[in-house]
């Protein structure tokens, strides 16, 4: 068995409203590089009702990112991803009453940058973890990565009874900002933000009684080109098709049919307004925590579902059904259930 011991999040300090984002883009002059129709899309999304009020971006000048070279974007990721991950994990350790040196394993997922050695090396050094702790970096799973990472932690815990395992999902989405006339690129520029979520897990139910179970996963490679990163001159460009809300809702509906039991709460990756609309309609549930995270932070990619879970845990419900989805196309689910 694997039990949740604590959960914590971290974000860049500056909150940027959608209106401020639009003003920055206008003032930068960079909108002159795209077609009038593309400018209209940005103005409609950033100036309209997208379900997002603010986002947190690590870069002091987000508009400058759209002119930055691949090396500058990589430098942003290398500076900010370890910092955000370490901040979230330090909070999670404090809430769990454990020291980083007591952790036996650290798993980190990300898709917005690449480091070798990976983020686990940087974060373990920052927090002073013991040198023989197991470190595992999970890459390339996109927005859906957090839940498969939890399943990896559960499998690791089976081989190491009594271990204390940390999981961190961290994304610096601003390091993957891109601007051209592709509608999917334009929508992505309006949706994504930066942040991290960390959790501590072990196999003891003493003092913390949310049990992880029921992991399910689906892969739809025929939809791979609908949502993925592509490389453009060393930069990450998000490929996002308008059919993604429908694809996500269909996949999540199939996972929902495989649930162990009816949960008290459903917690989903934030995706975007249209994605959440499609999920609520298809599943017949409400997603208030996912919507509130979208409102306050935008789509933070892989940490999003755990950020929403942190808010859902305030309800003290007895069971939670989690779902995440993204590049691949892939979708995943699991349950957290309180012991009797």
ZIRA-V923906 format. One record per residue. N is the residue number from 1. RES is the residue in three letters. SS is DSSP state (alpha for helix, beta for strand, coil for the rest). PSI is psi in whole degrees, -180 to 180 (none if undefined). Layout:
n={N | N}
res={RES | RES}
ss={SS | SS}
psi={PSI | PSI}
This chain:
n={1 | 2 | 3 | 4 | 5 | 6 | 7 | 8 | 9 | 10 | 11 | 12 | 13 | 14 | 15 | 16 | 17 | 18 | 19 | 20 | 21 | 22 | 23 | 24 | 25 | 26 | 27 | 28 | 29 | 30 | 31 | 32 | 33 | 34 | 35 | 36 | 37 | 38 | 39 | 40 | 41 | 42 | 43 | 44 | 45 | 46 | 47 | 48 | 49 | 50 | 51 | 52 | 53 | 54 | 55 | 56 | 57 | 58 | 59 | 60 | 61 | 62 | 63 | 64 | 65 | 66 | 67 | 68 | 69 | 70 | 71 | 72 | 73 | 74 | 75 | 76 | 77 | 78 | 79 | 80 | 81 | 82 | 83 | 84 | 85 | 86 | 87 | 88 | 89 | 90 | 91 | 92 | 93 | 94 | 95 | 96 | 97 | 98 | 99 | 100 | 101 | 102 | 103 | 104 | 105 | 106 | 107 | 108 | 109 | 110 | 111 | 112 | 113 | 114 | 115 | 116 | 117 | 118 | 119 | 120 | 121 | 122 | 123 | 124 | 125 | 126 | 127 | 128 | 129 | 130 | 131 | 132 | 133 | 134 | 135 | 136 | 137 | 138 | 139 | 140 | 141 | 142 | 143 | 144 | 145 | 146 | 147 | 148 | 149 | 150 | 151 | 152 | 153 | 154 | 155 | 156 | 157 | 158 | 159 | 160 | 161 | 162 | 163 | 164 | 165 | 166 | 167 | 168 | 169 | 170 | 171 | 172 | 173 | 174 | 175 | 176 | 177 | 178 | 179 | 180 | 181 | 182 | 183 | 184 | 185 | 186 | 187 | 188 | 189 | 190 | 191 | 192 | 193 | 194 | 195 | 196 | 197 | 198 | 199 | 200 | 201 | 202 | 203 | 204 | 205 | 206 | 207 | 208 | 209 | 210 | 211 | 212 | 213 | 214 | 215 | 216 | 217 | 218 | 219 | 220 | 221 | 222 | 223 | 224 | 225 | 226 | 227 | 228 | 229 | 230 | 231 | 232 | 233 | 234 | 235 | 236 | 237 | 238 | 239 | 240 | 241 | 242 | 243 | 244 | 245 | 246 | 247 | 248 | 249 | 250 | 251 | 252 | 253 | 254 | 255 | 256 | 257 | 258 | 259 | 260 | 261 | 262 | 263 | 264 | 265 | 266 | 267 | 268 | 269 | 270 | 271 | 272 | 273 | 274 | 275 | 276 | 277 | 278 | 279 | 280 | 281 | 282 | 283 | 284 | 285 | 286 | 287 | 288 | 289 | 290 | 291 | 292 | 293 | 294 | 295 | 296 | 297 | 298 | 299 | 300 | 301 | 302 | 303 | 304 | 305 | 306 | 307 | 308 | 309 | 310 | 311 | 312 | 313 | 314 | 315 | 316 | 317 | 318 | 319 | 320 | 321 | 322 | 323 | 324 | 325 | 326 | 327 | 328 | 329 | 330 | 331 | 332 | 333 | 334 | 335 | 336 | 337 | 338 | 339 | 340}
res={UNK | UNK | UNK | UNK | UNK | UNK | UNK | UNK | UNK | UNK | UNK | UNK | UNK | UNK | UNK | UNK | UNK | UNK | UNK | UNK | UNK | UNK | UNK | UNK | UNK | UNK | UNK | UNK | UNK | UNK | UNK | UNK | UNK | UNK | UNK | UNK | UNK | UNK | UNK | UNK | UNK | UNK | UNK | UNK | UNK | UNK | UNK | UNK | UNK | UNK | UNK | UNK | UNK | UNK | UNK | UNK | UNK | UNK | UNK | UNK | UNK | UNK | UNK | UNK | UNK | UNK | UNK | UNK | UNK | UNK | UNK | UNK | UNK | UNK | UNK | UNK | UNK | UNK | UNK | UNK | UNK | UNK | UNK | UNK | UNK | UNK | UNK | UNK | UNK | UNK | UNK | UNK | UNK | UNK | UNK | UNK | UNK | UNK | UNK | UNK | UNK | UNK | UNK | UNK | UNK | UNK | UNK | UNK | UNK | UNK | UNK | UNK | UNK | UNK | UNK | UNK | UNK | UNK | UNK | UNK | UNK | UNK | UNK | UNK | UNK | UNK | UNK | UNK | UNK | UNK | UNK | UNK | UNK | UNK | UNK | UNK | UNK | UNK | UNK | UNK | UNK | UNK | UNK | UNK | UNK | UNK | UNK | UNK | UNK | UNK | UNK | UNK | UNK | UNK | UNK | UNK | UNK | UNK | UNK | UNK | UNK | UNK | UNK | UNK | UNK | UNK | UNK | UNK | UNK | UNK | UNK | UNK | UNK | UNK | UNK | UNK | UNK | UNK | UNK | UNK | UNK | UNK | UNK | UNK | UNK | UNK | UNK | UNK | UNK | UNK | UNK | UNK | UNK | UNK | UNK | UNK | UNK | UNK | UNK | UNK | UNK | UNK | UNK | UNK | UNK | UNK | UNK | UNK | UNK | UNK | UNK | UNK | UNK | UNK | UNK | UNK | UNK | UNK | UNK | UNK | UNK | UNK | UNK | UNK | UNK | UNK | UNK | UNK | UNK | UNK | UNK | UNK | UNK | UNK | UNK | UNK | UNK | UNK | UNK | UNK | UNK | UNK | UNK | UNK | UNK | UNK | UNK | UNK | UNK | UNK | UNK | UNK | UNK | UNK | UNK | UNK | UNK | UNK | UNK | UNK | UNK | UNK | UNK | UNK | UNK | UNK | UNK | UNK | UNK | UNK | UNK | UNK | UNK | UNK | UNK | UNK | UNK | UNK | UNK | UNK | UNK | UNK | UNK | UNK | UNK | UNK | UNK | UNK | UNK | UNK | UNK | UNK | UNK | UNK | UNK | UNK | UNK | UNK | UNK | UNK | UNK | UNK | UNK | UNK | UNK | UNK | UNK | UNK | UNK | UNK | UNK | UNK | UNK | UNK | UNK | UNK | UNK | UNK | UNK | UNK | UNK | UNK | UNK | UNK | UNK | UNK | UNK | UNK | UNK | UNK | UNK | UNK | UNK | UNK | UNK | UNK | UNK | UNK | UNK | UNK}
ss={coil | beta | beta | beta | beta | beta | beta | beta | beta | beta | coil | coil | coil | coil | beta | beta | beta | alpha | alpha | alpha | alpha | alpha | alpha | alpha | alpha | alpha | alpha | alpha | coil | alpha | alpha | alpha | alpha | coil | coil | alpha | alpha | alpha | alpha | alpha | alpha | alpha | alpha | alpha | alpha | alpha | alpha | coil | coil | coil | coil | coil | coil | beta | beta | beta | coil | coil | coil | coil | coil | alpha | alpha | alpha | alpha | coil | coil | coil | coil | alpha | alpha | alpha | alpha | alpha | alpha | alpha | alpha | alpha | alpha | alpha | alpha | alpha | alpha | alpha | alpha | alpha | alpha | alpha | alpha | alpha | alpha | alpha | alpha | alpha | alpha | alpha | coil | coil | coil | alpha | alpha | alpha | coil | coil | beta | beta | beta | beta | beta | beta | coil | coil | coil | coil | coil | coil | coil | coil | alpha | alpha | alpha | alpha | alpha | alpha | alpha | alpha | alpha | coil | coil | coil | coil | coil | coil | beta | beta | beta | beta | beta | beta | coil | coil | alpha | alpha | alpha | alpha | alpha | alpha | alpha | alpha | alpha | alpha | alpha | alpha | alpha | alpha | alpha | alpha | alpha | alpha | coil | coil | coil | coil | coil | beta | beta | beta | beta | beta | beta | beta | coil | alpha | alpha | alpha | alpha | coil | coil | coil | coil | coil | coil | alpha | alpha | alpha | alpha | alpha | alpha | alpha | alpha | alpha | beta | coil | coil | beta | beta | beta | beta | beta | beta | beta | beta | coil | coil | coil | coil | coil | coil | coil | beta | beta | beta | beta | beta | beta | beta | beta | beta | beta | coil | alpha | alpha | alpha | alpha | alpha | alpha | beta | beta | beta | beta | beta | beta | coil | coil | beta | beta | beta | beta | beta | beta | coil | coil | coil | alpha | alpha | alpha | alpha | alpha | alpha | alpha | alpha | alpha | alpha | alpha | alpha | alpha | coil | coil | coil | coil | coil | coil | coil | coil | beta | beta | beta | beta | coil | coil | coil | coil | alpha | alpha | alpha | alpha | alpha | alpha | alpha | alpha | alpha | alpha | alpha | coil | coil | coil | coil | alpha | alpha | alpha | alpha | alpha | alpha | alpha | alpha | alpha | alpha | coil | beta | coil | alpha | alpha | alpha | alpha | alpha | alpha | alpha | alpha | alpha | alpha | alpha | alpha | alpha | alpha | alpha | coil | coil | coil | beta | beta | beta | beta | beta | beta | beta | beta | coil | coil | coil | beta | beta | beta | beta | beta | beta | beta | beta | beta | coil | coil}
psi={151 | 131 | 143 | 126 | -37 | 164 | 136 | 158 | 164 | 147 | 157 | 154 | -29 | 124 | 127 | 120 | 163 | -38 | -39 | -37 | -44 | -41 | -41 | -43 | -42 | -46 | -26 | -21 | -2 | -19 | -15 | -11 | -4 | 168 | 158 | -41 | -38 | -40 | -38 | -39 | -47 | -44 | -36 | -45 | -48 | -27 | -2 | -158 | 91 | -3 | -1 | 129 | -47 | 158 | 159 | 122 | 133 | -31 | 137 | -28 | 87 | -35 | -31 | -24 | -29 | -14 | -9 | 150 | 173 | -39 | -39 | -39 | -40 | -41 | -38 | -46 | -46 | -29 | -43 | -35 | -47 | -38 | -48 | -43 | -45 | -38 | -46 | -42 | -39 | -41 | -43 | -41 | -44 | -43 | -31 | -12 | 31 | 156 | 150 | -33 | -16 | -9 | 136 | -18 | 150 | 122 | 134 | 133 | 145 | 161 | -3 | 7 | 168 | 131 | 146 | 111 | 161 | -178 | -32 | -36 | -45 | -45 | -42 | -37 | -45 | -39 | -3 | 39 | 158 | 149 | -16 | 13 | 145 | 131 | 129 | 125 | 129 | 122 | 156 | 10 | 2 | -152 | -22 | 3 | -26 | -44 | -43 | -33 | -39 | -38 | -38 | -39 | -41 | -44 | -40 | -39 | -31 | -33 | -12 | 69 | 137 | -4 | 156 | 120 | 135 | 140 | 139 | 129 | 126 | 137 | 136 | 79 | -28 | -20 | -6 | 18 | 144 | 149 | 120 | -165 | 5 | 123 | -37 | -39 | -43 | -43 | -42 | -41 | -27 | -12 | -39 | 149 | 178 | 148 | 178 | 153 | 132 | 147 | 151 | 134 | 149 | -174 | 17 | 135 | 17 | 117 | -9 | 126 | 23 | 112 | 132 | 134 | 176 | 32 | 134 | 150 | 148 | 142 | 133 | 74 | -19 | -16 | 13 | -41 | -7 | -28 | 107 | 166 | 140 | 155 | 126 | 101 | 42 | -2 | 152 | 128 | 124 | 126 | 114 | 117 | 151 | -16 | -3 | -43 | -41 | -44 | -44 | -46 | -40 | -43 | -44 | -35 | -39 | -42 | -40 | -36 | -16 | 6 | 150 | -38 | 169 | 121 | 162 | -32 | 144 | 131 | 123 | 154 | 139 | -34 | -91 | 175 | -47 | -34 | -47 | -37 | -46 | -40 | -47 | -40 | -45 | -42 | -19 | 36 | 168 | 151 | 63 | -38 | -41 | -40 | -37 | -35 | -42 | -42 | -44 | -27 | -9 | -159 | 112 | 15 | -133 | -35 | -13 | -46 | -34 | -31 | -42 | -37 | -40 | -41 | -39 | -31 | -18 | -17 | -16 | 35 | 164 | -20 | 145 | 135 | 122 | 143 | 142 | 160 | 160 | -145 | 142 | -54 | 138 | 155 | 149 | 158 | 162 | 173 | 148 | 123 | 135 | 144 | 156 | none}
